Amino acid sequence: MATLEIRDLHVTVEADNATKEILKGVDLTVKQGETHAIMGPNGSGKSTLAYSLAGHPKYTITEGTVTLDGEDVLEMSVDERARAGLFLAMQYPVEVPGVSVSNFLRTSATAIRGEAPKLRTWVKEVKEAMQNLNMDPSFAERNVNEGFSGGEKKRHEILQLELLKPKIAILDETDSGLDVDALRVVSEGVNRVRGTGEVGTLLITHYTRILRYIKPDYVHVFSAGRIAESGGAELADKLEEEGYEAYTKGGVSA
Amino acid sequence: MAEAQNIPVGSTTAGQIAVAAESTVATRMSVPPSFDVADFPVPHGREEEWRFTPLERLRGLHDGTAVATGTGVKVDVQAPEGVTVETVGRDDARIGKAGTPVDRVAAQAYSAFEQAGVITVPKETVLTEPIRVAVHGEGGTAYGHQVVELGAFAEAVVVIDHTGDAVLAANVDYILGDGAKLTVISVQDWDDKAVHVGQHNALIGRDATFKSFVVTFGGDLVRLHPRVAYAGPGGEAELFGLYFTDAGQHQEHRLLVDHNTPHCKSNVAYKGALQGDDAHAVWIGDVLIEAKAEGTDTYEMNRNLVLTDGARVDSVPNLEIETGEIVGAGHASATGRFDDEQLFYLMARGIPADEARRLVVRGFFAELVQQIGVDDIEERLLVKIDEELEASV
């Protein structure tokens, strides 16, 4: 069973000619089949955690370990992490002009699976996945994220999640900027992947809204660069009522 | 009338739309056009038309010191049946009909060539196979002139393929009769040391269609002037270009579309990728809509993709409009980087860095490559693009 283990993770970033520590000792274990919601106020370091796990060059790991099934993730390049089974659905996916969605998906699937998918089954697979996400077939011929609406970008991220079938999926504020209909469609996509029981999900969100569609097994509250409190789904209900005030005012510290 | 301006810039992109105030296109050249090299002073490098060009790398083409050698270039023409291929002397009346040299090197070439090639496609002849002109550099210095003339309603594709090593100044005239359709693909696939300077003049007949692909990969210095003017209303010009500028290379494309006739169209799209230290691409896109050219419809675009640090692009679109009675006129220039965020996104989907770069560059050029319509050239370009990328890793 695939397990992502994060131990005492410290991460810094360079900003305005100064080094700033964003993550200050994160401990978290995500197993295949589990869904963990990470919630927290703006600036608490949630996205930094997501991008650090994926290997974004902007972030420097100063302390701690991250392993996937015992393998040292921090030693891997960005593409190696993806091929090892880590997937990051990004909050702000970038435009890649000149590269069509269909070409991109096939190139990516080939890299992740280690061989080119057979054309006939692949076409069917993509078509079905797109239908499930209410995506028009013409979408495949557009350039990656170019001119996509906010909702289209997120659907495109979840489309990749469904096609690439990672061991660990990190969803970075996938719900932000979505209307209720789009939120439902995207959540259904995530739930289809979760339903296989083969993915561990790290759901990063600012709002509790998405948790009505995607039921987490665990909820963690992020504050000031570390997990301030962990609990079950009921913790989300508490946050819904009380907000993050108790955490931002420093009322809880580790 | 419609105008469009879209210049999300890198700092080296400049552009302007001038509306009949001061003539910027006409004044871009410091000397009026002339067939006589003596009418042009030796450039010193600060002239508007020379300011981007490293004169010291022209190997004397600009100052009269480059003397033609016996083994300059070898020209081989393969033409389908029905096409006339001739070699003619300087006094042939068909030479120089499509345009007049606009700078000293073009005039030098015109003054110095001894024989010119003339390819003629008779009227109403529709070719199914391309005419192929292989220009192979044999290591020497050469001046040349080529004429391609299509009679009324003739249709042809011409591939001019430059390879090998040479110091070459050569002009080309394309003359299109009424209703003719000509597609020209000029490939500059020179060896590393080659220097190639030339002016390509197209004169487009009434209701004729001219489509040009200028593809520049090789050479130490390549500087081309593709120019278009119209001999009657209803003419259409599509000028496409792609270049891949490597470390140390200077590749310069200076276009002029002269809308001198009513109801003509032009569409210019040049795309370039650059990589490596001192890779320098220059793109000048001049479009002039003369007062009499009512009903003009024109658009020009230049896109550059900078793949590494150390490369430089100068992109200068320039649209000058002397009449408001037009269908449309616009230009756009953008220089973008293949940036770390794009690379991260693709790598985060399991795609290795070198493959990610190939995916982006192939995609960047694909829309132009696919329009060429000559299979072996399309295929060769894709292979070439891959080779250029592999050389960089």
Contacts between the chains, C-beta under 8 A, distances in Angstrom:
chain1	res1	chain2	res2	distance
A	54	B	344	7.9
A	54	B	348	5.3
A	55	B	347	7.9
A	55	B	348	7.6
A	56	B	344	5.8
A	57	B	340	6.4
A	57	B	344	7.1
A	77	B	347	7.1
A	77	B	353	7.9
A	78	B	344	6.2
A	78	B	347	3.9
A	78	B	348	5.6
A	79	B	347	4.2
A	79	B	348	7.6
A	79	B	350	5.5
A	79	B	351	6.0
A	79	B	352	5.1
A	79	B	353	7.1
A	81	B	348	7.8
A	82	B	347	7.0
A	82	B	348	5.6
A	82	B	349	5.8
A	82	B	350	3.9
A	83	B	350	4.7
A	87	B	348	8.0
A	88	B	348	5.6
A	90	B	345	7.2
A	90	B	348	7.7
A	93	B	345	6.5
A	94	B	341	4.7
A	94	B	342	5.5
A	94	B	344	8.0
A	94	B	345	5.0
A	95	B	342	7.8
A	96	B	342	5.3
A	96	B	345	6.6
A	96	B	346	6.8
A	96	B	360	6.4
A	96	B	363	7.6
A	97	B	336	7.5
A	97	B	360	7.9
A	97	B	363	7.2
A	97	B	364	6.9
A	98	B	360	6.2
A	98	B	361	8.0
A	98	B	362	7.7
A	98	B	363	3.0
A	98	B	364	4.1
A	98	B	365	7.7
A	98	B	366	6.5
A	98	B	367	7.7
A	99	B	359	5.5
A	99	B	360	6.0
A	99	B	363	4.1
A	100	B	363	7.2
A	103	B	359	7.2
A	103	B	363	7.1
A	104	B	346	7.7
A	104	B	349	7.5
A	104	B	359	7.4
A	107	B	351	5.7
A	107	B	355	7.1
A	107	B	359	6.0
A	108	B	346	7.8
A	108	B	349	3.9
A	108	B	350	5.7
A	108	B	351	5.9
A	111	B	349	7.2
A	111	B	350	3.8
A	111	B	351	5.0
A	111	B	352	7.0
A	111	B	355	7.4
A	112	B	349	7.4
A	112	B	350	4.2
A	143	B	363	7.4
A	144	B	345	8.0
A	160	B	349	6.6
A	164	B	349	7.1
A	164	B	350	7.4
